[in-house]
């Protein structure tokens, strides 16, 4: 036998077999793999990792494509990921489009994402990059997506004009249940808006009576409906939503009180309203919605104090089954909100609490301002809270750390960015 020194390639499997990584249990290795941003690279390490990665479905559930961050090499990696997950349900998130025509590798990924949707369950497309609507029209060659259940088409940038879209995309899809559309006219929707369970319309150029009637007639099982800041137009006919459970309305129009009255939703449980409230709108809320059934109530006034010349506290008192309450405005004056909370959390004449099930409270982040901490402490004493949610800009980690230091018995407190319906125009 001839003795010789092993090469690096020959020593690698031996070193790995005796290394801590080579002895990790499969379950622990799978949990570690979930933090890898490019799962396809795991297939190149060794046969053991390849076997573990290929059999772990969550690794291949989401395919994220962002041309601003990816190169030709990462595009090839994404193609391998798509190929590895071709037989599994996946979620595809296309965050933009190549800015240069020469990015053939990136366009190839987009084309692959949009022409191989047999197993895609969720598809999210962003049209904000200039020229993306043209690129989208050129690469789409989709016939059907039989497994697609969630579709999101976003065009948040007002500088991009989506009205010229002519997209023959997914019109024959029968499994679609959740749709979210930003700034794209309903007439230009690339999906059939029928048999949906959830529909969200953000900042549409216009809404007319015919379109809304068609939506409600074609979606008798609609359980969640959101209309966030339409640019113009609104129908005045009654809209029947017999099984609706969640309604979101965000309006900047002075016609908001009249718009409230057109909704008939007897099974409503979660209500999100963002508008310039007045006494008339509060009165119509009392008359229109089944407040005793509500479990969630979000009231937001982006442009003025929430309780300025309104009777919204009467609305809140009627929500006797309420578990989640959010009150937010931009006034930076805590006194009206504190006064309202003190009133609605006081005892009834018979000694029972007015809102016995209230568990979660949402507030604007400015209540944690050092000058307002006394007011925030007063809110905490009004009730034993399950959790507090603070809405604001940024992560708020320093503010949360300061609060936990000041209040040793602070309930679980979360910091969240303002969602679209709570943001001012």
C-alpha positions in Angstrom: 0.0 0.0 0.0 1.3 3.4 -0.9 1.0 6.0 1.7 0.2 9.5 0.5 -1.3 12.7 2.0 -5.0 13.3 1.3 -6.0 16.3 -0.8 -8.2 19.0 0.6 -11.2 17.7 -1.3 -10.7 14.2 0.1 -10.3 15.5 3.7 -13.4 17.7 3.6 -16.0 14.9 4.1 -13.9 13.4 6.9 -13.6 16.7 8.8 -17.3 17.4 8.3 -18.3 14.0 9.6 -16.5 14.7 12.9 -17.4 18.4 13.1 -20.3 19.8 15.3 -22.2 20.8 12.2 -22.1 17.2 10.8 -23.7 15.9 14.0 -26.6 18.4 14.2 -30.0 16.7 14.4 -32.1 17.1 11.2 -34.8 19.1 13.1 -32.3 21.6 14.4 -30.6 22.0 11.0 -34.0 22.7 9.4 -34.7 25.5 11.9 -31.3 27.0 11.1 -31.9 26.8 7.4 -35.0 29.0 7.8 -32.7 32.0 8.4 -30.9 31.5 5.1 -31.8 34.2 2.5 -30.9 32.1 -0.5 -31.9 28.5 0.1 -30.5 27.2 -3.2 -27.0 27.7 -1.8 -27.6 25.0 0.8 -27.8 22.5 -2.0 -24.1 23.0 -2.8 -22.6 22.3 0.6 -22.9 18.6 0.9 -25.2 15.7 0.3 -26.6 15.7 3.8 -27.5 19.4 3.7 -28.9 18.9 0.2 -31.2 16.1 1.4 -32.3 18.0 4.5 -33.0 21.2 2.5 -34.8 19.5 -0.4 -37.2 17.8 2.0 -37.9 20.9 4.1 -40.9 22.6 2.4 -40.9 25.9 4.3 -37.5 26.8 2.6 -39.1 26.9 -0.8 -42.4 28.6 0.1 -41.4 32.1 -0.7 -39.5 33.4 -3.7 -38.5 37.1 -3.4 -37.2 38.9 -6.5 -35.9 42.5 -6.0 -33.7 43.7 -9.0 -32.4 46.6 -6.9 -30.6 44.1 -4.7 -29.9 41.1 -7.0 -27.3 40.4 -9.6 -27.1 37.9 -12.4 -25.6 35.3 -9.9 -28.5 35.7 -7.5 -30.9 35.5 -10.4 -29.4 32.1 -11.3 -29.7 31.2 -7.6 -33.4 32.1 -7.7 -33.9 30.0 -10.8 -32.4 27.0 -9.0 -34.7 27.7 -6.0 -37.7 27.8 -8.4 -36.6 24.6 -10.0 -36.0 22.9 -6.6 -39.5 23.9 -5.4 -41.3 23.3 -8.6 -43.5 20.6 -7.1 -44.3 22.5 -3.9 -46.8 25.3 -3.1 -44.8 28.6 -3.2 -45.3 32.4 -2.7 -43.8 34.7 -5.3 -43.0 38.3 -4.4 -41.8 40.5 -7.3 -40.6 43.7 -5.7 -39.7 45.5 -9.0 -38.2 45.3 -12.4 -34.8 45.5 -14.0 -33.9 49.2 -14.8 -31.8 48.3 -17.8 -32.9 46.3 -20.8 -29.6 44.3 -20.7 -30.5 42.4 -17.5 -31.5 39.2 -19.4 -30.8 37.0 -16.4 -33.1 39.0 -14.2 -35.9 39.2 -16.8 -35.5 35.4 -17.2 -36.4 35.0 -13.5 -39.4 37.3 -13.8 -40.5 35.4 -16.9 -40.1 32.1 -15.0 -42.1 33.4 -12.0 -45.0 34.5 -14.2 -45.1 31.6 -16.6 -44.7 28.8 -14.2 -47.5 29.4 -11.7 -48.9 25.9 -11.4 -48.0 25.7 -7.7 -48.0 29.4 -6.8 -50.4 30.2 -3.9 -49.5 33.9 -3.4 -48.3 36.3 -6.1 -47.3 39.9 -5.2 -46.2 42.4 -7.9 -44.9 45.9 -7.5 -45.2 48.3 -10.4 -43.5 51.3 -8.8 -40.3 51.3 -10.9 -40.5 53.5 -14.0 -41.2 51.6 -17.1 -42.3 48.5 -15.1 -45.8 48.5 -16.7 -44.2 48.1 -20.1 -41.8 45.4 -18.9 -44.7 43.6 -17.2 -46.7 43.5 -20.4 -43.8 42.1 -22.3 -42.9 39.2 -20.0 -46.4 38.0 -19.0 -47.4 34.9 -20.9 -49.6 33.4 -18.3 -52.5 31.2 -19.1 -53.7 30.1 -15.7 -52.6 29.6 -12.0 -54.8 26.9 -10.7 -53.5 27.0 -7.1 -53.3 30.8 -6.7 -55.3 32.0 -3.7 -53.8 35.4 -2.9 -52.9 38.2 -5.5 -51.5 41.6 -4.8 -50.8 44.2 -7.4 -49.2 47.4 -6.0 -48.5 50.7 -7.6 -47.9 53.0 -4.6 -45.9 55.7 -6.5 -48.2 58.4 -7.9 -45.7 59.1 -10.6 -46.3 55.7 -12.3 -49.4 55.7 -14.5 -51.1 52.2 -14.4 -54.1 53.2 -16.5 -52.4 52.0 -19.7 -52.2 48.4 -18.4 -53.5 45.7 -20.7 -52.6 42.5 -18.9 -54.1 39.2 -19.9 -53.1 37.7 -16.5 -54.9 35.0 -14.5 -58.4 35.8 -15.8 -59.3 32.1 -15.7 -58.1 31.5 -12.2 -60.9 29.9 -10.1 -59.1 29.5 -6.7 -58.5 33.2 -6.1 -59.9 34.3 -2.7 -57.8 37.3 -1.6 -57.0 40.3 -3.7 -55.2 43.6 -2.9 -54.9 46.4 -5.5 -53.1 49.7 -5.3 -53.9 52.6 -7.7 -54.9 50.2 -10.5 -58.4 50.9 -11.9 -60.9 48.1 -11.4 -61.5 48.0 -15.1 -57.8 47.2 -15.6 -57.6 44.5 -13.0 -55.7 41.5 -14.3 -57.7 39.1 -12.2 -61.4 38.1 -12.1 -62.9 39.8 -9.0 -65.5 37.0 -8.3 -66.0 34.5 -5.5 -63.5 36.4 -3.2 -63.3 36.3 0.6 -61.2 39.4 0.9 -60.8 42.5 -1.2 -58.7 45.6 -0.5 -58.7 48.6 -2.8 -56.1 51.3 -2.1 -56.2 54.8 -3.5 -58.0 53.9 -6.7 -58.3 56.7 -9.3 -62.1 56.4 -9.2 -64.9 54.2 -7.9 -68.3 54.2 -9.6 -71.6 52.6 -8.7 -71.6 50.1 -11.5 -68.2 48.7 -10.5 -69.2 48.3 -6.8 -72.5 46.7 -7.7 -70.7 44.2 -9.8 -68.3 43.5 -7.0 -70.9 42.9 -4.4 -73.0 40.8 -6.7 -70.1 38.6 -7.8 -68.8 38.1 -4.3 -71.7 37.0 -2.0 -69.2 35.4 0.4 -67.1 38.5 0.9 -65.9 38.6 4.5 -63.3 41.4 4.4 -63.7 44.6 2.4 -61.3 47.6 2.4 -61.5 50.9 0.6 -58.6 53.2 1.4 -58.5 56.8 0.2 -60.2 56.6 -3.3 -59.2 59.6 -5.4 -62.7 60.5 -6.6 -66.2 59.3 -7.0 -68.4 57.2 -4.7 -71.8 55.6 -5.3 -74.8 56.4 -3.1 -76.7 53.1 -3.6 -77.1 50.7 -0.7 -74.4 48.0 -0.6 -75.6 44.7 0.8 -72.8 42.6 2.4 -74.6 39.8 4.2 -71.6 37.8 5.6 -69.1 40.6 5.9 -67.0 40.4 9.1 -64.3 43.1 8.6 -64.8 46.5 7.0 -62.1 49.2 6.5 -63.0 52.7 5.3 -60.4 55.4 5.0 -61.7 58.6 3.5 -60.6 62.2 3.3 -63.9 63.4 1.8 -66.4 65.6 3.6 -69.0 63.1 2.3 -67.8 60.5 4.7 -71.0 60.7 6.9 -73.1 59.9 3.9 -70.8 57.1 2.7 -71.2 55.3 6.0 -75.0 54.9 5.5 -74.7 52.8 2.3 -73.2 49.8 4.0 -75.5 47.0 5.3 -73.4 44.4 7.1 -75.4 42.7 9.9 -72.6 40.2 10.8 -69.8 42.8 11.1 -67.3 42.1 13.8 -64.2 44.2 13.0 -64.6 47.9 12.0 -61.7 50.2 10.9 -62.5 53.8 10.2 -60.1 56.6 9.3 -61.7 60.0 8.4 -62.3 63.6 9.5 -65.0 62.7 12.0 -67.8 65.1 13.0 -71.0 64.8 15.0 -73.0 63.7 12.0 -70.6 60.9 11.1 -70.7 59.6 14.7 -74.5 59.6 14.6 -74.6 57.6 11.4 -72.2 55.1 12.8 -74.5 54.6 15.7 -77.4 54.1 13.3 -75.7 51.9 10.7 -73.4 49.3 12.2 -74.2 46.5 14.7 -72.0 48.0 17.4 -73.0 45.4 20.0 -71.4 42.6 17.9 -68.1 44.4 17.3 -64.9 42.8 18.7 -62.5 45.3 17.1 -62.9 49.0 16.6 -60.2 51.3 15.2 -60.9 55.0 15.0 -58.3 57.2 13.4 -58.4 60.9 12.4 -55.3 61.6 10.3 -55.9 65.4 9.9 -57.6 66.6 13.1 -58.3 65.7 16.7 -60.4 62.6 17.0 -62.8 63.9 19.6 -63.2 67.5 18.3 -66.9 68.3 18.3 -67.9 64.6 18.0 -69.8 62.1 20.1 -67.5 59.1 19.3 -67.4 58.1 23.0 -71.1 57.1 22.6 -70.1 54.9 19.7 -67.5 53.2 21.9 -69.9 52.6 24.8 -72.3 50.8 22.5 -69.6 48.2 21.6 -70.2 46.0 24.6 -68.4 43.0 23.2 -65.3 44.9 22.3 -61.9 43.3 22.9 -59.6 45.5 20.8 -59.9 49.3 20.8 -57.6 51.8 18.9 -57.8 55.6 19.1 -55.3 57.6 17.1 -55.0 61.1 15.8 -52.3 63.6 15.0 -53.2 66.3 17.5 -50.4 65.5 20.0 -52.9 66.5 22.7 -53.6 63.5 25.0 -56.4 65.0 27.1 -59.3 64.3 24.8 -58.3 60.6 24.4 -57.7 60.3 28.2 -61.1 61.9 28.9 -62.8 59.5 26.6 -61.1 56.4 28.0 -61.8 57.5 31.6 -65.5 57.9 30.6 -65.9 54.6 28.8 -64.0 52.6 31.4 -65.9 53.9 34.3 -68.5 51.8 36.0 -72.2 51.7 34.9 -74.9 52.9 37.3 -75.4 49.3 38.3 -71.7 48.9 39.2 -70.7 46.7 36.3 -67.9 47.7 33.8 -69.1 49.2 30.5 -66.6 47.3 28.4 -65.9 44.1 30.4 -64.1 42.2 27.6 -61.7 45.0 26.5 -58.2 43.5 26.4 -56.0 45.4 23.9 -55.6 49.1 23.6 -54.0 50.9 20.6 -52.7 54.5 21.0 -50.6 57.0 19.0 -46.9 56.8 19.9 -46.8 60.4 21.0 -48.3 59.5 24.3 -44.9 58.2 25.3 -43.3 61.6 24.9 -41.5 62.6 28.1 -43.8 65.5 28.5 -46.9 63.2 28.3 -45.7 60.3 30.4 -48.0 61.3 33.3 -51.0 61.0 30.9 -49.8 57.6 29.7 -49.4 56.4 33.2 -53.0 57.5 33.9 -54.2 55.4 31.0 -52.4 52.3 32.3 -54.2 52.7 35.7 -57.7 52.7 34.1 -57.8 49.0 33.6 -55.8 45.7 33.7 -54.6 45.6 30.1 -53.6 42.4 28.2 -51.5 44.4 25.8 -50.8 48.0 24.6 -50.0 48.8 20.9 -48.3 52.1 20.0 -48.6 53.3 16.4 -46.0 55.6 15.0 -43.0 56.0 12.7 -39.8 54.1 13.1 -39.1 51.0 15.3 -39.6 52.7 18.6 -37.0 50.4 20.4 -35.6 53.3 22.5 -39.1 54.4 23.5 -40.1 50.9 24.5 -37.0 50.4 26.6 -37.6 53.7 28.4 -41.2 52.7 29.1 -40.2 49.4 30.5 -37.7 51.1 32.8 -40.3 53.6 34.0 -43.2 51.2 34.5 -42.1 47.9 36.1 -45.6 46.4 35.7 -46.1 47.6 32.1 -48.3 45.1 30.1 -46.9 43.6 26.9 -46.3 46.6 24.7 -45.8 46.5 20.9 -44.7 49.2 18.5 -46.2 49.2 15.0 -45.9 51.4 12.0 -49.1 53.1 10.8 -50.9 50.8 8.4 -52.1 52.3 5.1 -55.6 53.1 6.4 -54.2 55.1 9.3 -51.7 57.2 7.3 -52.6 60.8 6.4 -52.7 61.8 2.7 
